[in-house]
């Protein structure tokens, strides 16, 4: 009989460890940064990648991968086109959830909470730090909108390059910028043998966070 819990392709080579409450930092954003740092140190691919889930005004869900571009006590920052599906979802229903997954460490983090746009000045500062090619690409693309051919997209990119010749600054377009997700619930998950994993949930208190273990 096939083991329905067995990984596709054969036996897992994941590194399984343990997680105890004493291992966790009192602040969940600091704990997330610790795990991201561990993923970077382990040379895992795309350690800042996360699945971002949103829902439209009618509650229809949508999920896609984004890159975490800032972590602090006030929450998690990411950047995108405001006119994309996620941008439209967040305008209509300003809550979201994020999930990370680092297979090489068999760790997952989940969090959810309200989302707001970042101030234009903060978005502009981040935009200025991006590679020039990424700046031009953000201006050229109307993310998620239909386009006839790849050649049309390349033409739009070439037009942006022509409009910003040499070292001319590439300005932040008004349809692009950052968001801050301020979690009101966090979960940290560490894989263990026999699917009996370690799970801990952070919930807000009047001051700080409470931590409790969850069953797997």
DRENKOLMI-221066 format. One line per 5 residues: their letters; for each residue y, z, x of N, C-alpha, C, O. Coordinates in nm, 3 decimals, always signed. Atoms other than C-alpha are relative to their C-alpha. Layout:
BEGIN
A	Y:Z:X:Y:Z:X:Y:Z:X:Y:Z:X | ...
//
This chain:
BEGIN
XXXXX	-0.119:+0.000:+0.085:+0.000:+0.000:+0.000:+0.124:+0.000:+0.089:+0.129:+0.069:+0.191 | -0.123:+0.008:-0.078:+0.348:-0.086:+0.128:+0.085:+0.124:-0.022:+0.101:+0.170:-0.135 | -0.092:-0.112:+0.010:+0.580:+0.204:+0.206:+0.136:-0.051:-0.043:+0.203:-0.121:+0.033 | -0.126:+0.050:+0.052:+0.883:+0.136:-0.010:+0.121:+0.054:+0.076:+0.231:-0.001:+0.065 | -0.109:-0.056:-0.077:+1.094:+0.353:+0.221:+0.002:-0.050:+0.144:+0.092:-0.015:+0.221
XXXXX	+0.006:+0.050:-0.138:+0.992:+0.171:+0.541:+0.111:-0.101:+0.022:+0.142:-0.178:-0.068 | -0.105:+0.096:-0.028:+1.270:-0.027:+0.710:-0.055:-0.141:+0.006:-0.167:-0.163:+0.051 | +0.039:+0.140:-0.007:+1.256:-0.405:+0.676:-0.018:-0.038:+0.147:+0.067:-0.007:+0.230 | +0.022:+0.046:-0.136:+1.105:-0.556:+0.990:-0.082:+0.096:+0.082:-0.110:+0.068:+0.199 | +0.085:-0.091:-0.075:+0.897:-0.256:+1.091:+0.058:+0.139:+0.012:+0.148:+0.178:-0.062
XXXXX	-0.035:-0.141:-0.018:+0.939:+0.095:+1.217:+0.143:+0.015:+0.050:+0.191:-0.066:+0.129 | -0.138:-0.024:-0.043:+1.287:+0.237:+1.262:+0.005:+0.049:+0.143:-0.079:+0.128:+0.186 | -0.026:-0.049:-0.135:+1.419:+0.287:+1.614:+0.125:+0.088:+0.003:+0.177:+0.119:+0.110 | -0.122:-0.076:+0.008:+1.713:+0.490:+1.492:-0.017:+0.136:+0.068:-0.125:+0.194:+0.071 | -0.001:-0.131:-0.063:+1.809:+0.806:+1.678:+0.021:+0.106:-0.108:+0.128:+0.113:-0.169
XXXXX	-0.009:-0.101:+0.105:+1.737:+1.095:+1.442:+0.030:+0.135:+0.063:-0.032:+0.174:+0.161 | -0.040:-0.130:-0.051:+1.902:+1.430:+1.497:+0.003:+0.100:-0.113:-0.068:+0.086:-0.213 | -0.016:-0.099:+0.106:+2.004:+1.730:+1.294:+0.147:+0.033:-0.011:+0.223:+0.013:+0.083 | -0.138:-0.037:+0.027:+2.327:+1.851:+1.141:+0.000:+0.133:-0.072:-0.062:+0.148:-0.177 | -0.015:-0.132:+0.061:+2.413:+2.212:+1.066:+0.147:+0.025:-0.028:+0.234:-0.038:+0.032
XXXXX	-0.139:-0.028:+0.035:+2.727:+2.357:+0.912:+0.080:+0.043:+0.123:+0.199:+0.013:+0.134 | -0.068:-0.046:-0.120:+2.809:+2.516:+1.247:+0.042:-0.116:+0.091:+0.127:-0.098:+0.178 | -0.036:+0.117:-0.079:+2.828:+2.164:+1.396:+0.127:-0.066:-0.050:+0.188:-0.146:+0.021 | -0.109:+0.070:+0.066:+3.105:+2.059:+1.158:+0.134:+0.065:+0.030:+0.146:+0.187:+0.034 | -0.137:-0.050:-0.013:+3.477:+2.090:+1.221:+0.051:+0.041:-0.137:+0.011:-0.016:-0.239
XXXXX	-0.053:-0.046:+0.129:+3.671:+2.275:+0.953:+0.080:-0.108:-0.071:+0.092:-0.107:-0.193 | -0.078:+0.108:+0.058:+3.886:+1.965:+0.901:-0.083:-0.127:-0.003:-0.128:-0.172:+0.102 | +0.088:+0.117:+0.006:+3.692:+1.661:+0.776:+0.055:-0.123:+0.072:-0.023:-0.203:+0.124 | -0.055:+0.116:-0.071:+3.933:+1.406:+0.923:-0.029:+0.011:+0.150:-0.054:-0.090:+0.216 | +0.036:-0.020:-0.140:+3.872:+1.560:+1.267:-0.148:-0.027:+0.022:-0.187:-0.084:+0.124
XXXXX	+0.143:+0.026:-0.011:+3.497:+1.549:+1.204:-0.029:-0.150:-0.002:-0.114:-0.198:+0.072 | +0.017:+0.144:+0.003:+3.522:+1.180:+1.113:+0.039:-0.060:+0.135:-0.032:-0.146:+0.187 | -0.042:+0.054:-0.129:+3.714:+1.110:+1.434:-0.104:+0.031:+0.108:-0.130:-0.053:+0.194 | +0.105:-0.034:-0.096:+3.446:+1.293:+1.633:-0.117:-0.097:-0.010:-0.168:-0.143:+0.092 | +0.115:+0.090:+0.016:+3.173:+1.074:+1.487:+0.036:-0.143:+0.039:-0.047:-0.214:+0.094
XXXXX	-0.043:+0.131:-0.046:+3.374:+0.758:+1.544:+0.001:-0.004:+0.152:-0.043:-0.102:+0.212 | -0.001:-0.006:-0.146:+3.428:+0.865:+1.905:-0.142:-0.008:+0.056:-0.165:-0.072:+0.159 | +0.139:+0.004:-0.044:+3.051:+0.919:+1.939:-0.057:-0.141:-0.014:-0.132:-0.187:+0.072 | +0.047:+0.136:+0.020:+2.983:+0.572:+1.796:+0.058:-0.093:+0.106:-0.011:-0.183:+0.155 | -0.062:+0.080:-0.105:+3.230:+0.420:+2.044:-0.069:+0.028:+0.134:-0.099:-0.064:+0.209
XXXXX	+0.065:-0.037:-0.126:+3.072:+0.613:+2.332:-0.141:-0.058:+0.010:-0.188:-0.088:+0.119 | +0.136:+0.056:+0.003:+2.729:+0.483:+2.224:+0.001:-0.153:+0.002:-0.105:-0.216:-0.004 | -0.014:+0.146:-0.004:+2.863:+0.124:+2.238:-0.060:-0.067:-0.124:-0.118:-0.175:-0.116 | +0.048:+0.060:+0.123:+2.769:+0.063:+1.876:+0.097:-0.111:-0.044:+0.217:-0.100:-0.019 | -0.089:+0.107:+0.044:+2.905:-0.261:+1.725:+0.090:+0.045:-0.114:+0.047:+0.115:-0.205
XXXXX	-0.098:-0.026:+0.105:+3.218:-0.233:+1.512:+0.000:+0.146:-0.048:-0.025:+0.172:-0.166 | +0.005:-0.141:+0.040:+3.241:+0.148:+1.512:+0.107:+0.039:-0.102:+0.096:+0.145:-0.165 | -0.106:-0.031:+0.096:+3.557:+0.135:+1.297:-0.019:-0.070:-0.134:+0.065:-0.058:-0.223 | +0.024:+0.071:+0.126:+3.404:-0.079:+1.022:-0.040:+0.097:-0.110:-0.112:+0.194:-0.087 | +0.031:-0.085:+0.115:+3.381:+0.075:+0.676:-0.002:-0.086:-0.125:+0.072:-0.183:-0.136
XXXXX	+0.002:+0.064:+0.132:+3.293:-0.038:+0.325:+0.104:+0.067:-0.088:+0.101:+0.189:-0.106 | -0.106:-0.051:+0.087:+3.593:+0.000:+0.094:-0.030:-0.044:-0.142:-0.039:-0.164:-0.169 | +0.027:+0.029:+0.141:+3.521:+0.022:-0.281:+0.124:+0.027:-0.084:+0.187:+0.132:-0.072 | -0.112:-0.014:+0.094:+3.791:-0.034:-0.542:-0.049:-0.040:-0.138:-0.162:-0.086:-0.154 | +0.031:+0.043:+0.135:+3.796:-0.098:-0.915:+0.128:-0.050:-0.066:+0.236:+0.002:-0.039
XXXXX	-0.118:+0.054:+0.068:+4.028:-0.302:-1.134:+0.037:+0.087:-0.120:-0.025:+0.191:-0.143 | -0.048:-0.080:+0.113:+4.212:-0.178:-1.441:-0.107:+0.023:-0.105:-0.104:+0.124:-0.176 | +0.108:-0.015:+0.096:+3.901:-0.233:-1.652:-0.120:+0.075:+0.053:-0.217:+0.096:-0.020 | +0.109:-0.076:-0.059:+3.677:-0.040:-1.413:-0.104:-0.084:+0.071:-0.202:-0.029:+0.120 | +0.096:+0.085:-0.071:+3.496:-0.342:-1.263:+0.010:+0.026:+0.150:+0.117:+0.013:+0.208
XXXXX	-0.006:-0.036:-0.141:+3.401:-0.242:-0.908:-0.004:-0.121:+0.092:-0.049:-0.230:+0.054 | +0.005:+0.102:-0.104:+3.440:-0.443:-0.590:-0.006:+0.072:+0.134:+0.058:+0.175:+0.151 | +0.015:-0.064:-0.130:+3.342:-0.360:-0.231:+0.002:-0.105:+0.109:-0.048:-0.216:+0.089 | -0.006:+0.089:-0.113:+3.407:-0.518:+0.107:+0.019:+0.083:+0.126:+0.052:+0.202:+0.119 | -0.018:-0.070:-0.126:+3.424:-0.428:+0.475:+0.145:-0.012:+0.047:+0.207:-0.118:+0.037
XXXXX	-0.132:-0.004:-0.063:+3.754:-0.324:+0.636:-0.014:+0.075:+0.132:-0.120:+0.129:+0.163 | -0.003:-0.079:-0.124:+3.851:-0.168:+0.968:+0.093:+0.120:-0.019:+0.206:+0.105:-0.065 | -0.083:-0.120:+0.002:+3.978:+0.189:+0.983:+0.101:-0.012:+0.113:+0.063:-0.034:+0.228 | -0.105:+0.018:-0.100:+4.313:+0.174:+1.164:+0.087:+0.124:+0.018:+0.200:+0.115:+0.066 | -0.072:-0.125:-0.021:+4.420:+0.537:+1.164:-0.066:+0.111:-0.078:-0.105:+0.093:-0.193
XXXXX	+0.059:-0.118:+0.063:+4.282:+0.883:+1.086:+0.090:+0.118:+0.030:+0.129:+0.139:+0.145 | -0.082:-0.118:-0.020:+4.487:+1.196:+1.035:-0.020:+0.098:-0.114:-0.095:+0.069:-0.207 | +0.014:-0.099:+0.107:+4.518:+1.507:+0.820:+0.041:-0.053:-0.137:-0.005:-0.003:-0.240 | -0.044:+0.056:+0.129:+4.689:+1.295:+0.553:-0.094:-0.107:-0.051:-0.079:-0.152:-0.164 | +0.097:+0.095:+0.052:+4.399:+1.050:+0.531:-0.034:-0.112:+0.096:-0.017:-0.101:+0.218
XXXXX	+0.053:+0.114:-0.074:+4.262:+0.714:+0.644:+0.087:-0.122:-0.029:+0.116:-0.151:-0.145 | -0.085:+0.118:+0.013:+4.474:+0.404:+0.707:-0.081:-0.129:+0.019:-0.170:-0.137:+0.103 | +0.054:+0.134:-0.017:+4.372:+0.042:+0.662:+0.108:-0.099:-0.044:+0.203:-0.062:-0.114 | -0.104:+0.100:+0.025:+4.569:-0.283:+0.635:-0.063:-0.125:-0.060:-0.177:-0.160:-0.030 | +0.053:+0.118:+0.066:+4.530:-0.593:+0.422:+0.112:-0.076:-0.069:+0.228:-0.035:-0.064
XXXXX	-0.092:+0.078:+0.081:+4.698:-0.856:+0.208:+0.015:+0.069:-0.136:-0.084:+0.096:-0.204 | -0.023:-0.069:+0.127:+4.860:-0.688:-0.094:-0.040:-0.085:-0.120:-0.065:-0.031:-0.228 | +0.033:+0.089:+0.111:+4.779:-0.995:-0.307:-0.149:-0.032:-0.006:-0.192:-0.110:-0.091 | +0.145:+0.017:+0.003:+4.406:-0.985:-0.225:-0.059:+0.075:-0.119:+0.012:+0.148:-0.189 | +0.062:-0.072:+0.112:+4.155:-0.855:-0.478:+0.013:+0.150:+0.018:+0.042:+0.222:-0.078
XXXXX	-0.012:-0.145:-0.019:+4.158:-0.510:-0.319:+0.143:+0.046:-0.021:+0.167:+0.155:-0.074 | -0.139:-0.036:+0.022:+4.537:-0.512:-0.320:+0.034:+0.006:-0.148:+0.103:+0.097:-0.193 | -0.024:+0.001:+0.146:+4.545:-0.604:-0.689:-0.070:+0.119:-0.066:-0.014:+0.183:-0.154 | +0.072:-0.115:+0.055:+4.279:-0.341:-0.766:+0.079:+0.129:+0.023:+0.095:+0.210:-0.069 | -0.070:-0.124:-0.033:+4.478:-0.071:-0.588:+0.133:+0.012:-0.072:+0.181:+0.123:-0.098
XXXXX	-0.124:-0.004:+0.079:+4.796:-0.168:-0.771:-0.028:+0.047:-0.142:+0.052:+0.120:-0.201 | +0.036:-0.035:+0.138:+4.618:-0.127:-1.105:-0.070:+0.134:-0.010:-0.057:+0.204:-0.111 | +0.085:-0.120:+0.004:+4.389:+0.164:-1.016:+0.001:+0.060:+0.141:-0.090:+0.034:+0.220 | -0.022:-0.044:-0.139:+4.513:+0.349:-0.704:-0.093:+0.112:+0.048:-0.047:+0.217:+0.093 | +0.100:-0.087:-0.059:+4.190:+0.523:-0.608:-0.104:-0.089:+0.068:-0.124:-0.204:+0.028
XXXXX	+0.099:+0.079:-0.072:+3.921:+0.409:-0.367:-0.101:+0.093:+0.065:-0.081:+0.215:+0.071 | +0.103:-0.073:-0.075:+3.610:+0.516:-0.177:-0.032:-0.079:+0.125:-0.027:-0.202:+0.125 | +0.036:+0.061:-0.127:+3.510:+0.447:+0.182:-0.134:+0.057:+0.044:-0.162:+0.175:+0.026 | +0.126:-0.045:-0.059:+3.167:+0.462:+0.344:-0.016:-0.067:+0.136:-0.002:-0.189:+0.149 | +0.033:+0.051:-0.132:+3.088:+0.424:+0.713:-0.151:+0.011:+0.021:-0.219:+0.085:-0.050
XXXXX	+0.144:-0.007:-0.031:+2.741:+0.367:+0.863:-0.018:-0.042:+0.145:+0.019:-0.153:+0.184 | +0.030:+0.027:-0.141:+2.635:+0.389:+1.228:-0.151:+0.009:+0.019:-0.204:+0.117:+0.043 | +0.146:-0.003:-0.006:+2.267:+0.287:+1.242:-0.054:+0.062:+0.128:-0.154:+0.135:+0.124 | +0.051:-0.051:-0.126:+2.226:+0.373:+1.611:+0.000:+0.151:+0.010:-0.072:+0.208:+0.092 | -0.005:-0.146:+0.004:+2.312:+0.736:+1.535:-0.055:+0.054:-0.131:-0.066:+0.175:-0.149
XXXXX	+0.046:-0.033:+0.136:+2.178:+0.734:+1.177:+0.094:+0.101:-0.065:+0.054:+0.209:-0.108 | -0.103:-0.084:+0.060:+2.503:+0.879:+1.047:+0.080:-0.081:-0.102:+0.103:-0.201:-0.085 | -0.083:+0.060:+0.104:+2.706:+0.806:+0.738:+0.107:+0.100:-0.040:+0.084:+0.221:-0.043 | -0.107:-0.082:+0.057:+3.039:+0.936:+0.610:+0.048:-0.069:-0.127:+0.069:-0.190:-0.130 | -0.055:+0.050:+0.125:+3.158:+0.896:+0.252:+0.121:+0.085:-0.037:+0.122:+0.206:-0.016
XXXXX	-0.114:-0.076:+0.051:+3.496:+0.991:+0.109:+0.067:-0.081:-0.110:+0.049:-0.202:-0.119 | -0.070:+0.067:+0.110:+3.709:+0.910:-0.194:+0.124:+0.078:-0.036:+0.133:+0.199:-0.013 | -0.123:-0.065:+0.040:+4.053:+0.982:-0.329:+0.108:-0.099:-0.034:+0.084:-0.220:-0.038 | -0.111:+0.089:+0.036:+4.392:+0.844:-0.425:+0.048:-0.080:+0.120:+0.031:-0.040:+0.235 | -0.050:+0.092:-0.103:+4.549:+0.557:-0.232:+0.146:-0.034:-0.031:+0.184:-0.050:-0.148
XXXXX	-0.137:+0.047:+0.016:+4.913:+0.467:-0.175:+0.033:-0.098:+0.112:-0.029:-0.097:+0.218 | -0.047:+0.090:-0.104:+5.093:+0.195:+0.015:+0.076:+0.078:+0.108:+0.143:+0.177:+0.078 | -0.080:-0.056:-0.108:+5.237:+0.284:+0.353:+0.142:-0.055:-0.007:+0.165:-0.162:-0.063 | -0.137:+0.046:-0.006:+5.610:+0.257:+0.409:+0.007:-0.130:+0.079:-0.067:-0.146:+0.176 | -0.011:+0.127:-0.073:+5.716:-0.093:+0.522:+0.020:+0.018:+0.150:-0.032:-0.062:+0.228
XXXXX	-0.024:-0.019:-0.143:+5.834:+0.045:+0.857:-0.130:+0.030:+0.073:-0.150:-0.019:+0.184 | +0.128:-0.030:-0.065:+5.488:+0.186:+0.935:-0.088:-0.124:+0.006:-0.154:-0.149:+0.107 | +0.077:+0.124:-0.002:+5.322:-0.140:+0.834:+0.053:-0.097:+0.105:-0.024:-0.164:+0.173 | -0.061:+0.090:-0.098:+5.569:-0.333:+1.050:-0.036:+0.042:+0.142:-0.061:-0.043:+0.227 | +0.038:-0.048:-0.133:+5.491:-0.112:+1.351:-0.142:-0.041:+0.034:-0.170:-0.085:+0.145
XXXXX	+0.138:+0.040:-0.026:+5.121:-0.177:+1.315:-0.011:-0.151:+0.017:-0.080:-0.199:+0.107 | +0.005:+0.146:-0.007:+5.172:-0.549:+1.253:+0.045:-0.048:+0.137:-0.013:-0.141:+0.193 | -0.053:+0.040:-0.130:+5.374:-0.574:+1.575:-0.100:+0.026:+0.112:-0.093:-0.038:+0.217 | +0.100:-0.032:-0.103:+5.080:-0.422:+1.769:-0.118:-0.096:-0.001:-0.198:-0.094:+0.092 | +0.114:+0.090:+0.012:+4.836:-0.692:+1.655:+0.015:-0.119:+0.096:+0.126:-0.154:+0.133
XXXXX	-0.010:+0.123:-0.078:+4.748:-0.995:+1.868:+0.079:-0.107:-0.075:+0.074:-0.113:-0.198 | -0.085:+0.101:+0.064:+4.983:-1.286:+1.803:-0.080:-0.090:-0.094:-0.033:-0.123:-0.203 | +0.082:+0.086:+0.084:+4.699:-1.500:+1.666:-0.032:+0.066:-0.133:-0.037:-0.001:-0.237 | +0.028:-0.073:+0.125:+4.618:-1.229:+1.410:+0.125:+0.008:-0.087:+0.115:+0.000:-0.210 | -0.126:-0.001:+0.076:+4.985:-1.205:+1.309:+0.019:-0.133:-0.072:+0.051:-0.136:-0.191
XXXXX	-0.017:+0.132:+0.060:+5.002:-1.580:+1.249:-0.103:-0.024:-0.110:-0.072:-0.082:-0.214 | +0.104:+0.016:+0.100:+4.671:-1.575:+1.063:+0.031:+0.075:-0.128:+0.005:+0.026:-0.238 | -0.034:-0.078:+0.118:+4.793:-1.301:+0.830:+0.107:-0.070:-0.082:+0.104:-0.066:-0.205 | -0.106:+0.072:+0.071:+5.100:-1.507:+0.742:-0.054:-0.128:-0.064:-0.010:-0.166:-0.173 | +0.049:+0.129:+0.048:+4.903:-1.830:+0.696:-0.095:+0.011:-0.118:-0.102:-0.079:-0.201
XXXXX	+0.107:-0.011:+0.100:+4.628:-1.697:+0.470:+0.047:+0.072:-0.126:+0.109:+0.179:-0.118 | -0.016:-0.068:+0.129:+4.662:-1.615:+0.101:-0.138:+0.052:-0.038:-0.212:-0.013:-0.112 | +0.136:-0.053:-0.001:+4.355:-1.395:+0.115:-0.066:-0.004:-0.136:-0.014:+0.049:-0.234 | +0.080:+0.004:+0.122:+4.091:-1.467:-0.146:+0.035:-0.113:-0.095:-0.036:-0.135:-0.193 | -0.039:+0.110:+0.088:+4.275:-1.763:-0.304:-0.079:-0.126:+0.038:-0.111:-0.145:+0.156
XXXXX	+0.073:+0.123:-0.031:+4.091:-2.098:-0.331:+0.081:-0.091:+0.093:+0.204:-0.091:+0.088 | -0.063:+0.100:-0.085:+4.166:-2.365:-0.068:-0.097:-0.118:+0.012:-0.219:-0.099:+0.017 | +0.085:+0.120:+0.010:+4.039:-2.723:-0.063:-0.092:-0.016:+0.119:-0.212:-0.040:+0.100 | +0.082:+0.024:-0.119:+3.918:-2.751:+0.296:+0.045:+0.093:+0.112:+0.151:+0.155:+0.105 | -0.038:-0.075:-0.120:+3.919:-2.575:+0.631:+0.123:-0.064:+0.065:+0.206:+0.005:+0.124
XXXXX	-0.114:+0.069:-0.060:+4.166:-2.840:+0.746:+0.132:+0.046:-0.061:+0.233:+0.056:+0.009 | -0.121:-0.051:+0.064:+4.420:-2.714:+0.492:+0.038:+0.136:+0.058:+0.156:+0.164:+0.079 | -0.027:-0.132:-0.058:+4.385:-2.361:+0.634:+0.054:-0.015:+0.142:+0.148:+0.054:+0.181 | -0.046:+0.023:-0.136:+4.424:-2.489:+0.989:+0.144:-0.054:+0.000:+0.223:-0.020:+0.087 | -0.136:+0.053:+0.010:+4.736:-2.680:+0.881:+0.100:+0.111:-0.031:+0.211:+0.112:+0.024
XXXXX	-0.089:-0.112:+0.031:+4.887:-2.364:+0.733:+0.022:+0.088:+0.123:+0.132:+0.137:+0.147 | -0.011:-0.078:-0.123:+4.814:-2.179:+1.057:+0.091:-0.072:+0.101:+0.174:-0.009:+0.166 | -0.083:+0.078:-0.091:+4.972:-2.461:+1.262:+0.147:+0.005:-0.043:+0.236:+0.009:+0.042 | -0.137:-0.008:+0.049:+5.281:-2.448:+1.041:+0.064:+0.134:+0.036:+0.182:+0.139:+0.072 | -0.053:-0.131:-0.039:+5.321:-2.076:+1.107:+0.028:+0.005:+0.151:+0.128:+0.061:+0.194
XXXXX	-0.022:+0.003:-0.146:+5.280:-2.134:+1.482:+0.126:-0.079:+0.033:+0.201:-0.041:+0.123 | -0.119:+0.081:-0.024:+5.549:-2.405:+1.468:+0.127:+0.075:-0.041:+0.233:+0.057:+0.020 | -0.116:-0.076:+0.046:+5.781:-2.172:+1.278:+0.032:+0.119:+0.090:+0.140:+0.177:+0.080 | -0.018:-0.112:-0.092:+5.737:-1.905:+1.547:-0.037:-0.047:+0.141:-0.137:-0.002:+0.198 | +0.036:+0.059:-0.129:+5.745:-2.100:+1.875:+0.016:+0.098:+0.116:+0.093:+0.194:+0.108
XXXXX	-0.017:-0.079:-0.122:+5.704:-1.949:+2.220:-0.025:+0.147:-0.023:-0.128:+0.186:-0.078 | +0.011:-0.145:+0.015:+5.765:-1.576:+2.224:+0.080:+0.051:-0.119:+0.108:+0.171:-0.127 | -0.076:-0.044:+0.117:+5.957:-1.567:+1.897:-0.081:+0.104:-0.077:-0.200:+0.083:-0.102 | +0.074:-0.103:+0.073:+5.864:-1.248:+1.708:-0.058:-0.055:-0.131:+0.005:-0.136:-0.200 | +0.063:+0.035:+0.127:+5.623:-1.293:+1.418:+0.026:+0.116:-0.095:-0.023:+0.227:-0.074
XXXXX	-0.041:-0.108:+0.089:+5.765:-1.094:+1.130:-0.108:+0.032:-0.103:-0.190:-0.052:-0.139 | +0.094:-0.047:+0.102:+5.566:-0.892:+0.881:+0.029:-0.070:-0.132:+0.141:-0.062:-0.182 | -0.024:+0.060:+0.132:+5.519:-1.091:+0.558:+0.002:+0.109:-0.108:-0.062:+0.213:-0.094 | -0.015:-0.104:+0.103:+5.610:-0.904:+0.241:-0.127:+0.020:-0.082:-0.137:+0.116:-0.158 | +0.125:-0.014:+0.076:+5.260:-0.961:+0.099:-0.110:+0.067:+0.081:-0.226:+0.064:+0.040
XXXXX	+0.101:-0.059:-0.088:+5.082:-0.777:+0.382:+0.046:+0.137:+0.046:+0.165:+0.158:+0.072 | -0.038:-0.133:-0.047:+5.072:-0.412:+0.485:-0.113:+0.100:-0.010:-0.229:+0.065:-0.031 | +0.100:-0.104:-0.011:+4.896:-0.081:+0.502:-0.013:+0.087:-0.123:+0.073:+0.090:-0.210 | +0.030:-0.096:+0.107:+4.739:+0.174:+0.270:-0.049:+0.129:+0.063:-0.105:+0.129:+0.173 | +0.050:-0.131:-0.041:+4.663:+0.542:+0.303:-0.090:+0.054:-0.110:-0.045:+0.076:-0.223
XXXXX	+0.094:-0.066:+0.090:+4.352:+0.684:+0.136:-0.004:+0.147:+0.038:-0.040:+0.182:+0.151 | -0.002:-0.144:-0.024:+4.386:+1.063:+0.105:-0.120:+0.062:-0.070:-0.113:+0.090:-0.190 | +0.123:-0.045:+0.067:+4.033:+1.192:+0.039:+0.016:+0.139:-0.063:+0.077:+0.229:-0.005 | +0.012:-0.132:+0.063:+3.980:+1.476:-0.206:-0.147:+0.043:-0.005:-0.182:+0.144:-0.065 | +0.143:-0.032:-0.010:+3.605:+1.471:-0.138:-0.058:-0.077:+0.118:-0.031:-0.196:+0.135
XXXXX	+0.063:+0.061:-0.118:+3.405:+1.403:+0.180:-0.148:+0.036:+0.000:-0.190:+0.139:-0.053 | +0.140:-0.032:-0.024:+3.037:+1.383:+0.265:-0.042:-0.053:+0.136:-0.013:-0.168:+0.170 | +0.053:+0.038:-0.130:+2.874:+1.375:+0.609:-0.153:+0.007:-0.006:-0.210:+0.107:-0.052 | +0.145:+0.020:+0.017:+2.513:+1.256:+0.631:-0.062:-0.031:+0.135:-0.016:-0.120:+0.207 | +0.074:+0.022:-0.125:+2.273:+1.278:+0.925:-0.145:-0.025:-0.034:-0.208:+0.055:-0.103
XXXXX	+0.138:+0.034:+0.029:+1.935:+1.106:+0.909:-0.097:+0.096:+0.068:-0.075:+0.139:+0.181 | +0.107:-0.084:-0.053:+1.624:+1.319:+0.959:-0.135:-0.063:-0.036:-0.141:-0.148:-0.124 | +0.133:+0.056:+0.030:+1.249:+1.240:+0.960:-0.041:+0.026:-0.145:+0.005:+0.121:-0.208 | +0.059:-0.015:+0.134:+1.060:+1.196:+0.632:+0.104:-0.004:-0.112:+0.081:+0.046:-0.222 | -0.107:+0.015:+0.099:+1.386:+1.116:+0.451:+0.059:+0.132:-0.046:+0.134:+0.134:-0.144
XXXXX	-0.058:-0.131:+0.036:+1.471:+1.488:+0.436:+0.125:+0.017:+0.086:+0.124:+0.089:+0.186 | -0.120:+0.010:-0.081:+1.823:+1.430:+0.563:+0.088:+0.124:-0.013:+0.068:+0.208:-0.101 | -0.102:-0.104:+0.008:+2.111:+1.667:+0.631:+0.125:-0.060:-0.065:+0.175:-0.163:-0.021 | -0.120:+0.046:+0.070:+2.406:+1.628:+0.391:+0.092:+0.119:-0.022:+0.049:+0.225:-0.067 | -0.101:-0.104:+0.023:+2.726:+1.832:+0.378:+0.121:-0.060:-0.070:+0.167:-0.169:-0.035
XXXXX	-0.114:+0.043:+0.080:+3.010:+1.801:+0.131:+0.120:+0.091:+0.028:+0.106:+0.213:+0.033 | -0.126:-0.073:-0.010:+3.373:+1.904:+0.186:+0.073:-0.014:-0.133:+0.088:-0.125:-0.185 | -0.080:+0.000:+0.120:+3.571:+2.003:-0.123:+0.128:+0.080:+0.025:+0.123:+0.181:+0.095 | -0.126:-0.068:-0.030:+3.939:+2.109:-0.124:+0.007:+0.139:-0.062:-0.038:+0.161:-0.174 | -0.032:-0.134:+0.047:+4.036:+2.474:-0.157:+0.152:+0.013:-0.010:+0.225:-0.080:+0.022
XXXXX	-0.144:-0.023:+0.004:+4.379:+2.626:-0.215:+0.060:-0.020:+0.139:+0.171:-0.071:+0.153 | -0.037:+0.026:-0.139:+4.402:+2.621:+0.165:-0.125:-0.046:+0.074:-0.226:+0.024:+0.074 | +0.113:+0.050:-0.077:+4.171:+2.410:+0.377:-0.109:-0.060:-0.087:-0.085:-0.107:-0.199 | +0.115:+0.064:+0.064:+3.825:+2.289:+0.280:-0.118:+0.095:-0.005:-0.141:+0.175:+0.086 | +0.128:-0.067:+0.009:+3.503:+2.441:+0.157:-0.112:-0.097:+0.035:-0.102:-0.216:+0.007
XXXXX	+0.113:+0.085:-0.041:+3.174:+2.309:+0.294:-0.127:+0.054:-0.064:-0.152:+0.174:-0.063 | +0.128:-0.041:+0.056:+2.839:+2.314:+0.118:-0.105:-0.105:+0.033:-0.076:-0.225:+0.042 | +0.112:+0.091:-0.027:+2.499:+2.165:+0.196:-0.050:-0.059:-0.132:-0.058:+0.010:-0.234 | +0.059:+0.069:+0.114:+2.358:+1.909:-0.044:-0.146:-0.035:+0.029:-0.183:-0.057:+0.145 | +0.136:+0.048:-0.018:+1.995:+1.821:-0.100:+0.000:-0.151:+0.026:+0.088:-0.222:-0.023
X	+0.001:+0.143:-0.029:+1.897:+1.479:+0.031:-0.046:-0.085:-0.116:-0.052:-0.207:-0.105
//
